[in-house]
């Protein structure tokens, strides 16, 4: 299989697919049935990269990713922020007056709830936004609609009755780009970097507090800290940490030394350029 492949979870036309085409238009995007399958394609070197959603500004974190990452040896080599433009899709020639039902992923339905209520449509939950669009394209009925991306409309030959159908603007999904090989960029004062670390603290009092102290005392900004259970015993908690910095900086080296001292396990899983979306928030 060609290595010029980027894997993603979902149907063709999903927002993950859209992100693949925007960031890596020269690569072939490959749809996978699950996040695990997309990640393991990269692990087995059947794909060079994977585009994986990790959090959404409305729905929060994608919890499954935190449990999957420790089971792989993949590296984060980039990030992408994709604004979500939910489109109201119908079969060609369908008017809004004939609509009775609307299908999409439950999160998309929730994000468009007021707009759906205004049209008095019955909601139908689907596993995937693009899957709902594909199902609509295969249906003979002109009473159905779907909520999905503009790319899904193009792929399945559907009309867009309304762009930005969501109730609140600004809904954004953050994706991480995974590779089997580390691609740590060279440090530069002119660039902003993110470093992502997975760690498990030692079983001693105040271990988490002390492990974070190195970032505070050395002036390293912590951007994100997520906890998850690392085993079936419910006794070991692990953490996913994003910080603003590069391992070549002295302040980062000192902070990482302190984190490692108070951790039973620690792995830097990627250093990469901060996405431009962060410029006003960094």
N, C-alpha and C positions, 0 to 999 in steps of 0.2 A: 504494500500500500504506500502511496505517495506520502512523503513527510510534510508536504505543503498543505497541511490540514489543520484546522482549528475546530475543536470539538465543543459542543454546547448541549445543554439539556433542553428538551422541548421539541415541538413541532417546527418545521420550516415556517418562518414568519413570526416566531416568538421574539420577545424583546432581546433575549440573549443572541438570537440569530442576527437581529438588527444591529446589535453592538459589534458582532463579528465583522459584518460587512462594512461598518463605519471605520473601525480601527485597523482591520487587516483586509482591505478589499482585494488584495492579490492572492489571498489564501482561500482554499475551498472549505466552506463551513459544513460540518458534519453533525447531523441531529442525533441525539442519544436519548434513550428512554428515561435515564436517571442521571443525577449528578455523579454518582459513583461510576457509572459507565463512561461518562465523559472524562472524568479524572483518570480512570484506569487505562483509557486509550492513550493518554500521554505517558503514563507509567510504563506501558508496554511498548512505547515508541511507535504506536500506530497513528499518532497525531503529534504534531510539534507543540501545540498549545491547547489550552482549554480556557474558555470564557465562562466564568462562574460568578453568579450573583451572591453577594455576601450580606448586603443590607439594603433596606429601602427606607426612604425618609418618612413614609407613612406606615408601612407594615412592620418596620423594625428589622432585626437580624434574621438571616436564614440559618436557623439553628443547626440543621443537618450538616452544613459545611464544616462547622467547628468539630464535629465528631468524626468526619471523614478525613480531614487534613492530617491528623497524627497517624493515620493508617497508611499514608503514602510517604514517598520521599520527594515530593514535588516542591518546587520553589516558586514564590511569587515574583514575577519579573515586571509587573506593571499593574496599573489600575485604570478603570474607565468609569466615568459617571454618565449615565444615560437618562436624560429627561424622558418621562413617560408621557407619551401622547396617545391617550386612549381614543380610538376612532369608532364611531357608530357605523357598522358595516351592514349592507343589505345586498341581496341579489340584484343584478342589473334590472332597472325598470321598476323596482319596488318603491312605492311611495310611503312616506312616514305614517300616513293615515291608515294603512292596512296592517301595520305591525301589532302583534299581540304578545309575543314572547321575545326575550333577549337572553343570550347565553354568553358566558365567559367564565374565567377563573373567579372563585369567590372574592379574592382581594380586589380584582378589577370591578366586579359588581358592587362591592362596598364603596369603592372610590368614586363610583358614578351613581350612587343610590338616589340622590336628589334629582338628577337628570332623568333617571329611569322612572322615578315616581311621577315626574311632570308629564311623561308620555303614557303613564298608566300601563306599563308593560309587566308581564309576569317574568320573574327572574328564574333562570335555569343554570345551575352550577355546572361547570366543566373543569376537567383537570388542567386545561391549558388554554390561554387566550387564542393562540393560533389554531389549536385543535378545534375550538368552537367555530372559528372562521372556516376551517376545512369542512366541518360538518354542515355548516350553512350552505357552502358552495355545492355540496352533494344533495341537498334537500330540494324537493320540487316545490315546497311551500313558499309563498310570498308574504307570509305573516310573521316570519322569524327575522331576528336581527342578531348581531354578535358585536362584542367589544373586543377589539384587537388592534394591532399596529398597522401603520400605513403599508409596511412591507407585506403583511399578511393579505391585505386587500389586493395588492398587486399580484402576489403569487397565486391567489385563488380566484382572481377575476371578479372581485366584489366592488360595489360602489361605496364610496364614503359619503354618508349623509351629513356627518358632522365631525370635524376635527376637535381635539381637546374636549372630549365629552365628559371628562372627569369634573367633579364638583369643585376641587381646589387645585389651582395651578401650582407648579413647583415640585410635584411628585417626582422623585429621582431615585434611580437604583445605582448602587455602587457595585461594580464588578471587579474581581481580581483576575489577572491573567497568569495562568500556571504553565510551568515548563519543567521538564525533567532535569535540565541543566541550570545551574545558577548563572545569572547574568547581571551581577552587581556592577552598576555603572561607576565610573571613576568619579571621585569627589571633586566638586567645583563650588567655589563660593557663590557663583552666580545662579546656582540651581537649588531647588528645594527637594529634599529627599524624605521618603518614608521608609522606616525599617519595621518589619513585622517579626514578632518573637512569640514562640510557644514555650510555656514553662509550667512546671509544677513545683510549688513551694515545699520546703522541708517541713516536717511535722514538729514545729517548735512554736512557742507563743509569739505572736506578732510577726510571723514570717513574711506575710504579704506586705504589711506596713513597712517592714525593714527593707524588703526587696525593692520597693518602690522609692525608697529614700534616696538612692543614688541618682535617680532622674531629677528629683527636686533639688538636691544640693549642687548638682552640676548644670542646672539650667536647661534640662532637656524636656521639651513639651510632650506630655503624653496625650495622644489624640483619641485613643480607644482602648478600653479594657473590658474583655468579655470573659466570663467564667463558664465552665462546662465540666460535667463529671467525666473523668478520664477512665473509669473502670466500672465494672458491674457491682462493685462492693459498696458504692455510695459513700465511700470514705476518703477518696482522693479527688481533689479539685484541681483542675488545670486551668490555665489562662491563655488568652490570645491578646497580645498587646501590640498596638501601633504607636510608634513615637516619631516625632519630627527630627530626623537626624541621619547621619551616615556613619558607619563603623570606623571610618578613617579619622573622624573627629576625636580629639582627645577627650572631650566631655562625654561622648558616647562610650568610649572605651572604659572610662572610669565607672559610668553608670552600669554598663553591662557586667563589669567585674563584680559589682556589688549584688546585682541581680543573680548572677551565677552562684555566688557564695551562699545565698539564702534559698537556692533552688535545688531540688533533687534531680531535676531534668531541665534542660534549657536548650532550645534550638532556634537560631535565627533562620527564618524561612524565606526571607527576601529583603533586599534593599532596592528601591526603585524610585523613579522620578515621581514627584507629587503631580497629580493631574491638575490641569489649569482651573478646573472647577473649584479647587481649594484656594485660589489666589486671594479671594476676599474673606476667607475663613481660616487661613493658615495661622 
